[in-house]
Amino acid sequence: MSKPLVLVLGDQLSLELPTLRDATNDAVIALCEVTEEGRYVPHHPQKIALIFAAMRHFAQQLRDKGRQVHYSALDDDDNCQDLLDEAERLATLYTCDEIRVVRPGEWRLWKRIANRKANWTIIEDDRFFCPLADFATWAKDRKQPRMENFYRQMRRRTGLLMEDDEPAGGQWNFDHDNRQPIDRHIDVPALPRHRHDDTTRRVLALVESHFSEHFGSLEGFNWPVTRRQALADLRHFIDHRLPDFGRYQDAISDTQPYLFHARLSAAMNIGLLGPREVCEAAEAAYYQGDAPINAVEGFIRQILGWREYVRGIYWLKMPDYKCENHLNAKRDLPAFYWTGDTDLHCLKRALEMTHDNAYAHHIQRLMVTGNFALLCGVKPEALCDWYLAVYADAFEWVELPNTLGMVLHADGGLMGSKPYCASGKYIDRMSDHCSQCRYDVKKVTGENACPFNSLYWNFLEEHAERLEKNHRMKLIYGSLRRMSDDKRTAMRDQARRFLKSLDWEPAYGQGDHLEGYRRSDSRQRQ
């Protein structure tokens, strides 16, 4: 009988993990902190601390259940500091003849495991609603897959918000009810505060000593690092935030980083919460009369729809997907994304919140930092690495399609039928930023004109050949064509002067991270 080493990754901290459910009593369960996984992009210190603290608590939970656990701490003298080397060292140490691991959340790591000579076995991750094989079958005969169609199928399959064969509330999507700008006088409930025990305090000190040069602050760390804490966050969201989540989900506040958002994605993405239990808790709130349908449907759509869809797209299209650049963007990341040193107030606040919290909600990522990068022509690898590094919930399977596809439209329309580009008018409508900015959001050209405005029209001009035939953009291109030549020239000049004034930071690692993703490696796709 074989004796396996079961490697549990830092984003797989669930007793429902298939390798743990099936593990025999003689199995050795390994969790490994390694420097390499903290540095392949410069992960936010709060993200590293969240994962390490949650791993240590989960290891103790397994020990309490009688499991044989080996925990490789970052400062252990014999730690190889490479995840796969460390796992193979432990397999030899415990005379295990097989290493079992659930499919990683990144193709980078999956490829490394698949190429190892040691006896590794990769098990499919069944903690999601949609198996990858089912997604591939669904997408196979579709010329243009769309999340909305996939989402409706998943509603039918799971029965979530379904009443017989019809959607609850009489329609599938209540997005049109969820676009209300922030009310400055509304009371936003405070998040629960999580106590730091000795384990968490030791991790915070460890991360400070090893990763303090990374973008981000550890001060104010308040992430759930145990399942109990994650369940407390879930209950707080259902009781206090979900009722107002829908109407304010696209709003942006100058002072409130979380507003009515759940802030549960990090806990789900590392395994402390399961997507089904989260969706069922929201559904129950609707049927109990505690939350309106627009809030509950919008929340469930983010998990059952978007979260499942982007995972399917990621594994269906990798490794070529990471190299997509349909708009031929060539610029590096603006240097102020790392420093926060900008006088555009909306960007400054989004970057400050990201620095302080390892968090920004989806509209800040899509329509502020993402929109600006899109309009500036930032190359996908630069922005994707930044998003992967700075957000606590960012793992490549979920981050890459959202950033490369939704934010940058670099996949040619696979994730979204049109670019999510906007002028300053959108930010002014949905936020309270612009009244505090030195730039005038109502001006397109001239002194103190909001840079988003000229950048927006310049972006449309530069990509007219690709985009003007898109039926969803005909109106805006009609407006552009009706402008005088002088006005269009002035807008182009304004945008180009602004772009020339920026400092640009080379992509982390100077692009070396793409070496494993070049199209010549497409034969490795699974």
C-alpha positions, 0 to 999 in steps of 0.5 A: 500500500502506498504512503502518500504525502498530501501537499496542501497549498496556501489557497486550499485550506479546506477540510473539503479538499478532495485529497484530505477527504480521501487521505488514509491514516498513514498519509503525511499532510504537508503545508510549506511556507517558501520564499519563492512563492512570496516573491515571484511577484512582490505580493502585498505583505497583508496577502502573505500574512493572511496566507501564512497565518491561515496555513498555520491555523489550518495545520493545527486544526488538522493536528487536532483531528489526529492527522499527521502534519508536517509544517515547513515554516519560512525560517526553518533551517532545512527549508528548501524555499522552493515549494516543489523541492520542499515537498519532494524533500519531505516525501523522502524524509517520511518515505512517501512514495507519492505526492498528491496535490489538488490542481493549483490555482495557477498554470505556472505551478501546474506546469512545474508539477506536470514536468517533475520527474518525481511521482506527483499526482494532481487531483481535480478540485471539486470545490467549485460549482462547475467542473472544468470538463463541464465548462469546456464542453459548454464552451466548445460549440460556442463561437462567442461564449458569454458569462450571462448565458453560462450564469443562467445555466448554472442557476438552473443546474444549482437551483439557486434563486430558481422557482420551478423553472423560472428565476426568482423575481421574474428575471435573471439579472437585476443589474440595472437596479444596482448602479446608484452613486454613493449617498454621502450621508449613509451609514456604513457598518464597520467590519468585525475586528479579528483578534490576533492570537500568538500565531497571527502575531508571529506571522505578522512579525515574520512577514515584516522581517522578510517582505517589508520592502514590498508595496503595502502596509501590515498596519491594520491587518484585519483578515480572517485567518480561521474558518471561524473568523471567516464565518463571522465575516459572512454572517456580518455581511448577510446581516448588515451589508447585503441589504444595501449591497446591490444598489451601491455595488458600483459606487465609490467612496473617498473615505469608505474602502469597503462600503457594502461589499462582502470582502469575502473573496479572499476567504473563499479563494484560500478555502476558509469559505465555500462558494455554495455556503456563501451563495446559500446564505445570501439566498436564504436572506432573500427568502426570509425577507431580509435582503432585496432580490437585486442585492441577492441576485447581484451578489450570487451572480458574482460568485456563481456567474463571474467567479466560475466563468473566469476559472473556466476561461483561465484553464480553457485558454492557458497558456496562450491567454497570458500572452494575449494583447489584442490592442497592442498595448506597449507602455510600462506601468505608471510608476505612481501605481507603486508609490501613490504619488499622483495628483489625480485624486481618484487614483490616489485614493484607490492606490492608498486604499490598496496600499493600506488594505490589500483591497479595492472593490471591483469598480475601483479596479475596473473603472479607476486603476484599470480604466486608467491603465487601459486608456494609457495603453499599459501592456497586459503583463505589467498591469496583471502582475501588479493586480496579482501582487497587491490584492489579497484575493488575487490568485491567477485563475481569477485575476488574469481573466478579470485584468487582461480580459475585462480591464484591458480588453486584451483578449479581443472580447472573450471576457467582455463584448466591449472595452470598459473605457470611460471618461472622468464623467463616469467617475464623477457620477459614481463617486465623491472624488472629483470635487476634491481633485485639482483637475476639472472633470468637466474640461477635456482640454486646457489647463487643469482638464481632467486627464481621463477625458482626453485620454478617453477620446485619444483611446477611441481614436487610436483603436477606431479601426478595431472598435468602431464596428462594435455595435455597442460602441456605435453611438460613441463613435458617432459622437467622435465623428461629429467633432471638428478636426480642431477639437479632435486634434486638441484632445489628441495633443492634450492626451499625448502631453499628459502621457509624456509627462508620466514616469513609467515603471518596467514590469516586475521581472522585466517580462521574464515571468512570461517565458513559461507562457510563450505560444511555443508551450501551447502543447502543455495546455490541459 
